[in-house]
Amino acid sequence: MAFALRAELRLEPADERQVVFATRAAKIKVIFRNPSAESHKSTLRYRIFQATSITAMPVGSEQVWKELEVLGGQTVLETVEVTLPAVKVATPFLARWRDDAGHVLGHTTILACPGDQLARFGTDGVGSAIGVFDRRGKLFPVLSRAGLPCERLETLEQLSNFSGRLTIVVMDAEDEMLQRELREKLARLAAAGRVLLSLRPPSAREDPGDRTVGVVRLGTGVLVTAGLDDIRGLETSAAAQLQLVRFCEIAFKPERLISATVP
């Protein structure tokens, strides 16, 4: 659905959810379309609102963005740099767009996350170090730099003996034998009461667009499977960090999700 109160210019919905870190300058995407035959030029402005379940509260004053000309029948993709206020948890905001005549063109939805959301989750959500088994060694340093308490598990024996509340296992795309061994071991560990998050490589998905998260209860344990590419760019991406936190939350409270698609 496109938001529009003028025939000349419309604000189209973004192709993907806009997730940014609060208090940091971040770029969001905006798409404007001119469905009329004539060119349309206007100085556009935006104002940030914090969204709640009841209303939207303004944050700061309205900001002049720039003069934008959109030719008749043209659609343009632009990026806008915004800085949202500090938040303690992921919080929705709206950017309300107006033209120089004061007409509201629509709203851009933005989700702001705290910059230390991984560290907060480690302290408040887990309460102990998270075990990380990753033969490639790429995930552990990223999580450590983000402030998430972690313990590197380098061998299958260490994986078996880890006593923390949560273990993250990165499946190796190039070692099929290890993948099979890990799948069997994870099933046994879950049956023994462990809580595990298995991140599968993109090549393990039959459909590259598949975003399914699987949850299996085995005995008193839980095994969650999700895609490694769903947390791509973890070190700098607020969306990837939020996704990882949600995967871990599902592992701790699987009753929220037995098998679902992550938006």
Residue pairs with C-beta under 8 A, 6 or more apart in sequence:
1 13
2 10
2 11
2 12
2 13
2 33
2 106
3 10
3 11
3 13
3 105
3 106
3 107
4 10
4 11
4 105
4 106
5 103
5 104
5 105
6 99
6 101
6 103
6 105
7 35
7 36
8 34
8 36
8 38
8 40
9 32
9 33
9 34
9 40
9 42
9 70
9 99
9 105
10 32
10 33
10 34
10 35
10 105
10 106
11 30
11 31
11 32
11 97
11 105
11 106
11 107
11 108
12 31
12 32
12 33
12 75
13 31
14 28
14 29
14 30
14 31
14 108
15 29
15 31
16 29
17 109
17 111
17 239
17 263
18 28
18 29
18 108
18 109
18 110
18 111
19 90
19 110
19 111
19 113
19 237
19 238
19 239
19 242
20 26
20 28
20 82
20 84
20 110
20 111
20 112
20 113
20 238
21 112
21 113
21 114
21 115
21 238
22 84
22 85
22 86
22 87
22 91
22 112
22 113
22 114
22 115
23 83
23 84
23 85
23 86
23 115
24 83
24 115
25 81
25 82
25 83
26 81
26 82
26 83
26 84
26 238
27 79
27 80
27 81
27 82
28 79
28 80
28 82
28 95
28 108
28 110
29 77
29 78
29 79
30 77
30 78
30 79
30 80
30 97
30 108
31 75
31 76
31 77
31 78
32 68
32 70
32 75
32 76
32 78
32 105
33 70
33 74
33 75
33 76
34 40
34 70
34 71
34 72
34 73
34 74
34 75
35 73
36 72
36 73
37 72
37 73
38 72
39 69
39 70
39 71
39 72
40 69
40 70
40 72
41 67
41 68
41 69
41 70
42 67
42 68
42 99
42 100
42 101
43 64
43 65
43 66
43 67
43 68
43 99
43 100
44 65
44 66
44 67
44 68
44 97
44 98
44 99
44 100
44 105
45 62
45 63
45 64
45 65
45 97
45 98
45 99
45 100
46 62
46 63
46 65
46 80
46 82
46 95
46 96
46 97
46 98
46 108
47 58
47 60
47 61
47 62
47 63
47 95
47 96
47 98
48 58
48 59
48 60
48 82
48 84
48 93
48 94
48 95
48 96
49 56
49 57
49 58
49 59
49 93
49 94
49 95
49 96
50 56
50 57
50 59
50 85
50 91
50 92
50 93
51 92
51 93
51 94
51 109
56 94
59 84
59 85
59 93
62 98
65 80
68 76
68 78
70 76
80 95
82 95
82 110
84 93
84 110
84 112
85 112
86 114
87 112
87 113
87 114
88 114
88 120
89 114
90 111
90 112
90 113
90 114
90 117
90 242
91 111
91 112
92 109
92 110
92 111
92 112
93 109
93 110
93 111
93 112
94 107
94 108
94 109
94 110
95 107
95 108
95 110
96 104
96 106
96 107
97 104
97 105
97 106
97 107
97 108
98 104
98 105
99 105
111 238
111 242
112 238
113 238
113 241
113 242
114 120
116 146
116 147
117 238
117 241
117 242
117 245
118 143
118 146
118 147
118 148
118 241
118 244
118 245
119 146
119 147
119 148
121 148
121 245
121 248
122 130
122 147
122 148
122 149
123 149
125 245
125 248
125 249
125 252
126 149
126 164
126 165
126 166
126 248
127 165
128 149
128 164
128 165
129 149
129 150
129 151
129 164
130 143
130 148
130 149
130 150
130 151
130 164
130 165
130 166
130 167
130 168
130 248
131 150
131 151
131 153
131 159
131 162
131 164
131 166
131 167
131 168
132 139
132 140
132 143
132 150
132 151
132 152
132 153
132 167
132 168
132 170
133 153
133 154
133 158
133 159
133 167
133 168
133 169
133 170
134 140
134 168
134 169
134 170
135 170
135 172
135 175
135 178
136 170
136 172
138 170
139 168
139 170
139 199
139 234
140 150
140 152
142 234
142 235
143 150
143 234
144 150
145 235
146 234
146 235
146 241
151 162
151 164
153 159
153 162
153 167
156 181
156 185
159 167
159 169
159 185
159 189
160 185
160 189
165 195
165 252
166 195
166 196
166 197
166 248
166 251
166 252
167 189
167 194
167 195
167 196
167 197
168 196
168 197
168 199
168 248
169 182
169 186
169 196
169 197
169 198
169 199
170 199
170 228
171 179
171 182
171 198
171 199
171 200
171 201
171 204
171 228
172 178
172 179
172 182
172 201
173 201
173 202
173 203
173 204
179 204
182 198
186 196
186 198
186 223
187 218
187 223
189 196
189 221
190 196
190 216
190 217
190 218
190 219
190 221
190 222
190 223
191 218
191 219
191 221
192 219
192 220
192 221
193 219
193 220
193 221
194 221
195 221
195 222
195 251
195 252
196 221
196 222
196 223
196 224
196 251
197 224
197 226
197 247
197 248
197 251
198 223
198 224
198 225
198 226
199 225
199 226
199 227
199 228
199 231
200 225
200 226
200 227
200 228
201 228
201 229
202 208
202 227
202 228
202 229
205 227
210 227
211 227
211 230
211 261
211 262
211 263
212 259
212 260
212 261
212 262
213 224
213 225
213 226
213 247
213 250
213 257
213 259
213 260
213 261
213 262
214 224
214 225
214 226
214 259
215 222
215 223
215 224
215 250
215 251
215 254
215 257
215 258
215 259
216 222
216 223
216 224
216 225
217 254
222 251
222 252
222 254
224 247
224 250
224 251
224 254
226 247
226 262
230 240
230 243
230 247
230 262
231 240
231 241
231 243
231 244
231 247
232 240
233 240
234 240
234 241
234 244
243 262
246 262
249 256
250 256
250 257
